[in-house]
Amino acid sequence: MIEVVTLEEVKSHLRIDHDVLDADLKNKINSSTAAVLDFIDYWIQKNDNDEQKIKASLDFNRVKSAVLILIGILYRDPDGADKGLYPRGELPFPVTSLINSLHKPVII
């Protein structure tokens, strides 16, 4: 999986200055990254699944911001109390608003 954000970037984004939550944050990094990359799979394939090409893209900062926002949502709401705010099976609007143009909808 492509490393979109580092633990240090996440801790800075969430303003965390201790190591107590590192294991939980790493889990949230992996889960959030997988969810965002899955959503923009079309864009990943368009970039030949090449990590260097993806990270050099002008769109990569939007992807990074989307992952950070999703991690922040999971950090703020660890027990899913806010689940009613988001349609089932979809990423939260603040995340998709950044990366929606990189997504190719699939109609089944």
N, C-alpha and C positions, 0 to 999 in steps of 0.2 A: 504494500500500500504506500502511496505517495505521502511523504511527511509534509503536511500543509502548515502545521504550527508546532512549535516546541513547547515543552513544559514551561520554560522560562517566559515565553511570550504569553502563555495562558495565565500564569501567575501575575504577570504585570498587568494584563487586561482586567483581571478580577481583583487586582490590588491585594494580593496575598503575599505576605512576606515571611512565611514559615514553611516547614517541610511536612507538617502533620498530614496534610491532605494529598500529598503527591501521588500515592497509589490510586486514590479515587479520581484525581484529575487526569491521570494517564488513561484510566478506563473511559472517562468522558471524552478525552481527545480521540481515542480510537473509535468510539461509537459515533461521535459527531462527524469525524472525518469520513468514516464509511458511509454514513447517511448522506452527506453532502456530495461525495464523489459518485455515489449511486444515482443521485438526482441529476447530476450533470454528465452522466456516462457518455452521451452523444458528443459533448465537447472534448472529453478525455480521448475518445476514439478518433475524433477529428484531428487531435494532436498526436496521433500515432501511439498513444499510451506511453509517450516519452517524457519522463520526469523532467529532464532539462528543458525540453521544449515547452512543457506546461508551466514550469516556474518562470520561464523567460517571457511568457505571454503577458500582455497588458491586462488581461482579465484575472490573472492569478491573485492580485490584491483583493478583488471582490470575493473570490473563493475563500481566501484566508479570513476575511472579515466575516463571511457567512459561518465558517466553522467556529470562530471565536464567539459569535453571537449565540450559536446553538449551545456551545459549552456553557456560556453564561446562563442560558435558560435552564439547562439541566442542573447547574450548580445552585441556582436560586430556588429551584423547585424539585428537590431530589425525590420526593414521594409522589409526584405527578398530580398534585392538587389543582394545578392550572390546566389540566388536560382538556377541560371543556372550552378553553380559549382557542384550541386548534382543531381543525377538522381531522377526523380519525385517519391515520395512515399518511398524513401530509406533513411536510416540514412547516414550522411556524412562518407566518408572513414576513417578519423582519429578515428571516434567512432567505426565503424565496425571492423577495423583492430585489435582492442583490444579484442573484444568479439565475433568475428566470429566463433570461435571454440565452443562457448557455444550455438550457434544457430542451429536449425535443420530446414533446408529449407522445405517449403511446396509446393508441386506441385499440381496445380489445373487443 
